[in-house]
Amino acid sequence: MLEWKKWGCTLICDGWINGKDMSVSNFLVYSQRAIVFLKFLDTCDAIKDVKQIFELLNSMVEEIREDNVVQLAEQKKM
């Protein structure tokens, strides 16, 4: 997206554990005009391994393009 290049964007990760004790995550991109759904992943294997979490986030940043991402955010449940 052109906005991402011009203004930058935020990669948002929203994760939770479903009713079957599986860890799942949504990845969204926030920019000045909209929030865009990027991907939904089963993160059961990654949730307990810091290196795998880093590699997963890194792959999302690469997909958006590193020079477009200005920050990462985690959605917290209240």
Helices and strands as residue ranges (DSSP letters): H 2-7, E 9-17, E 23-30, E 35-42, H 50-64, G 66-68, E 69-74
